[in-house]
Amino acid sequence: MKKEKVFTPYQAFVVAVLAFLQFTIILDFMVLSPLGAILMPTLKITTSQFGFVVSAYAFSAGASGLLAAGFADKYDRKKFLLFFYTGFLLGTMLCAMAPTYHLLLIARIVTGIFGGVIGSVSFAIITDLFPIDKRGRVMGFVQMAFGASQILGLPIGLYLANKMGWHSPFWMIVVIGALVGIVIFIKLKPVNEHLKIQEKKNAIQHLGKTLSTPLYIRGFLSTVLLATGGFMMMPFGSAFGTNNLGLTLDQLPVLYMVTGIFSIIFGPLIGKFSDRVGKFRMFAVGTIIAIIMSLIYTNLSITPLWIIMILNILLFLGINARMISASALTSAIPSPQDRGAYMSINSSIQQISGGVASFVAGLIVVQTPSGLLERYEILGYVVVVSMIVAAIMIWWLDKHLKMKKMI
């Protein structure tokens, strides 16, 4: 008997193009973290100023996502996606041309205004085109963008930054992103079925209804906690690696590349098991792994590269398991006519929460004159607490959605 294919050829194309699109968005955000070790001495900025550069993108992305939410279900999702992706690439181009700290800050704000909406539109498209029993697999493949950004993007970006200056990684993102945009424009079909069931409400009414629905509010609160656990340790990861763990700038790309390879391998497997054994069970396993690894990693001192690699792989395994399973589970929360608005608000909350987490991390972590980062272990404790509370929230959502037969 012939085995039925999980995806049709067109669905496979949609998964691939959305994963590649996410690759450029994630890379634009993540590339700042490893560039921190170069940017801080080059621009002569403090850890708190660098934390603000990272969080500026998140804050502007969060604000734009909230403002766009009322309109997110009023247009063909393909057109909506292309509009904001074009603006995102223009903002990234401004980052590539920024000569000073303040101009870079402005460029990050512009990039965030447009980039903040793209992820939510992508997830709305996934929810429109794929049934709930396949979304774990889809989220797993899309999550591969994180691994790909580490394997291809970050090492190449760091290499370019070391050889040609810190502006060059942003030019790389612009070129790759332009190619992705052209493919989406030519090949992606209109995504407009949601327009047939729209209620006759203006943008403000639609936003208000989405923000006031009790179940949606629970979903938004879980996103706040997930973002805190995901973003707080990231901004100073490279600086902690080079100053506290004893890594060289040449070893950083190797670390990111190896971790990325395993993320790409694990992503689809996590998605498959999320659909098979249950999304909350996979989330719980990922949370346990992430908690253990966070406590170990943030308390390290000088450590051999191979040990750091193993710990980093396990840490990202836990983080990816949490994000893939949680994204698949919470995608069942909004009704079809509210998906765009819900995803946009959810993305906005995620960005703002991530921005707050990055900013708070910049206040907690202190860099000594010798370059050593102090109080990094405190970030680990805060992350662990947020993970535990998030697990309780996701457990409630899972129980409620099953009771209502929504999953």
N, C-alpha and C positions, 0 to 999 in steps of 0.2 A: 504494500500500500504506500502510495506516494505521500511523503510528509508535507503538510500544508505550510506554506511560507508565512513567517510572522508578519512581514510587511509586503505590500505591493511595490512594484518598481517606483511608482511616483511617491509613495510614502517613504521609501528608502531615500529618495532624492531629497524630500523635505527634511528628514532627519539629518542628512549629511550637510545640507546647506545651512540649516539652523545651528548645527554644531560648529560649522566653520565661522558663522557670524558671531556666535558666542566666543569663539577663540579670539577674535579681534577685540571684542569688548573686554573680555577677561584680561587679555594681554595688556591692553591699555591701562587697566587698573593695577594689575599685578607688577608691571615692569617698574613702577615707582619704588616698590619695596626693595628689590636688590640694587636699584640705583641710589638708594639712600646712602650707602657707604661712599659713593662718589659725589652725590649732590651736596651733602652737608659740608664737607670741606671746600668744595668748588665754589659754592654760592655763599659760604661762610654763614650758615644758618644753624640754629640750635635744634635739639630734638623736638621741642614743642612746635617750632616753626615748620619743620618737616612733617610732623603729625598733622598740622593744619593744611599743608599742601595736599596730603592724602585725603583728609576729611572734606576739603573744599569741594572736590568732585562729588563725594557722597552727599553732602548737604544740598548742592544744586541739583543733583540727580533726584534726590528725594522730593524737593520742591516741585520740579517739573513733572514728575510722575503724578503727584497729587493734583496739579493743575490740569494735566491731560486726562485724568481719570474720567471726568464727565463726558469727554468726547470720544473715549476709546472704543465704545460700542456703536458709534454713529457712522463709521466709515469702513470701507474695505480694509481689512487688516494688512494686506500687501502694500497698499498705498501709504497707510499710516506708518508702516515699518520703513519703507524707503525714504520717506520725508525725514524721519528722525535719524536714520542711519547716515544720510547725507550731511546733516548738521553735525553729527558726531565726528565724521571724518574731517570736516572743516575745523572743528575744535582741536582735534589731534594735530592738524597741520599748524595751528597757532602754537601748540606746545612745542612743536619741532622748531619753530622760529623764535621762541621766547629767549631773550638774552639775559634776563634778570629774574630774581626771585618773585618780585611783585607781578611781572608780566606772566610768569609761569603760573602764578596763582590765579590770575584772571583767565588764562587759557584753560586751566583745569575746571574752572567754573562753567565756561562756555561748553566744554566737552561734556560735563556732567548734565547740563540742561537737556542736551539731546540724547546722550547715552543712557540716561536714567529711565527712558521709556522703552528702549529696545528690548530688554529682557522680558518685560511684561507682555509686550506684543507677541514675542516668540512663544512664550508659555501659553498665551491665549490661543495661538494657532495650533499648538500641540494639543490642547484640550479640545479644540473644535474638531480636529482631524483624527484623533486616536481615542479609542474606548479606554475605560479605566483599567481594564485587565492587561493593556499593553503599555500603559504610561510609564511603568517602572523601567521597562526596557528602553523606551524613548529617552527618559530622563538620564538613564545610564549612559547612553550613547552621546547625548548632548553634554553630559558632565565630562566626557572625554576631552572636551575643550580645555578644561583645567590642566589635564595631563599633557595635552599637545602644546599648550602655552609654555609648560615647563620644559618639555623636550626640545621643541623647536624655537619657540619665541624667546624665552628668557635667556638661554645660553647664547643664541645669536644676538639678542639685544644687548647682553652684557659684553659680548665680544666687540660689537660695534661701538658701544659706549667707551670701552677701554682703548679702542684704536682710533675712533673718529669723533669722540665727544658724546656727552649724554643726550644731545638732541637727536642723534641718528636712529635710536630705536623707534622714536615716534614717526619718523619718515618711513621706516619699514612698515609700521602699522597702517599708515595712509595708503601705501601702494597695495598691500595685501587686501585691505578693506575695500578699495575701489574695485578690485577684481571680483570680490564677493558680491558687491552691490550690483554689478553688471549682470552676473549670473541670476541673481534674484529677480531683477527687472525683466530678463528675457524668459526665464524658465518657470518661475513660480506662478501658479494659477491664482486668480482672485480668491480671497477667503472672505465671503460675504453672506454666508447662510444665516448668521446671527441677525442680519438686517431685517429678515422676514418676520422675526418675532419680537422686534423692539417695541417697548411700551412708549406711548406718546408723552415723553417727559423731556424737559430741556436739560442741558448739561448739569446745571446746579442741582436740580431735583434728582437726577440720576446719581450724582455724586453723594447727595445727602442720604438717599435710600441705601446705597451700598455701605456707607459709613455707619449707618444706624442699625443694620441687621445684626442681631445678637450672635448668630453663628459665625458671621464674617468677622466680627470683633474678636472672637476667640482665635480665629485663624491669624488675624493681624498680631495679636499678642504673642502667639507662638513664633511668628516671624521675628519679632523684636529679640526674643531670647536666642533664636537660632543665629541671628546676625551677630549678637554679642560674642557668642562662642566661636564664630567663624572669623571675625575681623580683628579682634583685639590683639592677637599675637602676631599678625602678619606684618604691620608696617615696619617693625624693627627686627624682623627675622634675619635679614642679611647683616645688619650691624651687630646683632647678638652673636651670629655665627663667626664673623671676622674678629670681633673684639673679645668675646668671652669664651668661645669654643675653640679658638685658635685656627680657624679656616683662613686660607688666603683668598684673594679675589679671583685667582685662577681656579680654585677648588669649588667656588660657589656654583658656576655653570654645571659642573659635574654633578654636584648634589641635586640641583634642580632637575637635571636631565634624567638621572636614575630614578628619582622620585616620580617624575612625570611618566616614565615608561611603565612603572607599576600602576600608576593611576589609570592609564589607558587600558591596561590589562584588566584591572579590577572593576572599572566603571560599568561595562556591559554585564559582567557577572553579578555585580551588586543589583543592577536593575532587574536582571532575570530572576534572581532569588527573591527580590522584593515582591514581584508578581506571583511567585510560586509559594513562598512560605508565609507571606504577610508583610505588609509595609511597616507596621509598627514593630514587629519582631526584628526586622533588619535594622530599624532605627535604634532599638534598644541595644543590640549587639555593637553597632557603631558607636553609640554613646559610651559604653563601657570601655571600649578600646581607646577612644579619644580622651576620656578622663585619665586613664592610667598613663598614657603617653604624654599628655600635657603636664602632669605632675612631675614626670621624670625629666622631660626635655627642658622645662623652664628652670630646673635646679641644677643643670649641668655646668661644669667648668671646662677646662681644656680637655678635649676628647678626640680620639682618633677619628679620621674621616669615615672609616667603614662602620663604626658604631653609630655615628651621627646619621649615616645613610639608612641603617636599619630602623632606627627610632623615627626618622622622618617619614619613611615609607609606611610604618605602622600608624603614625599620627594621621597622615593623609588618608589612609585606609578608613580609619574611624570617622574622619570628617566627611569624606565622600559618601560613606554608608549612611550617615545622618542626613546629608543634604539631598541625595538621590531619593531615598525612601520618603523623607518628609515632603519633598516637592511633589512626588507622585500621589501621596496620600491627600495633601491639602488641595490638589488640583480638583478634587471631587467636591469641594465646598461650594463654589459659586454656581448658580443656575446659568444656563446658556446665555440669556440676555444680559447677564451682569459680568460675564467672564472678563471682558476687556477692562472694565472699571475696577473689578476686584483685583485682577493681576497688576494693574497699574498702581493702585493704592498699596498693594502688598509689596511691590517692587520699591515704591517710594519709602515705605516704612523700613524696608530692609536697608536701603541706601542711607537713610537718616540714622538708623540704629548703628549701622557700620561706621558712619562718620563720627557719631558720638563715641563709639568704642575706640576708634583710632585716635580721636582727640584726647580721650581720657587716658589711653595708653601713653600718649606723649607727655601727659602730666605726671603719670605714675613713674615711668622710666626716667632715670637720670643718668646722663653720661658724664663720667669723671674726666679730668684733664688728660688722663692717659688713654681715653677712648673706651674704657670699660663701662658696660651698661649695668647699673645697679637697680634692684627692686623688680627685675624681670619675673622673678618667681611669684610676685604678688599678682601679676597678670594671670599666671597659671591658676591661682586659687580662685580668682574672680571668674575665669572661664569655666572652671569646674562647677561652681555654684550655678551659673547660668545654664549649663548643660543638664544638671539635675532637674532644675525647675522646668526647662524645656521638655524633658522627657515626660514629666507629669502632665503637661499641657497636651502634648501629642497623644499620650495615652487616652486622655479624655476625648479628644477629637476622633480618634480611631473608634472608640466605643460608641460615640454618638452617631457617627456616619454609618456604622454597621447596624445600629438599632433602627435608623431611618432607611436602611437598605440603599444607601447612596454609594457604597463600595461592596 
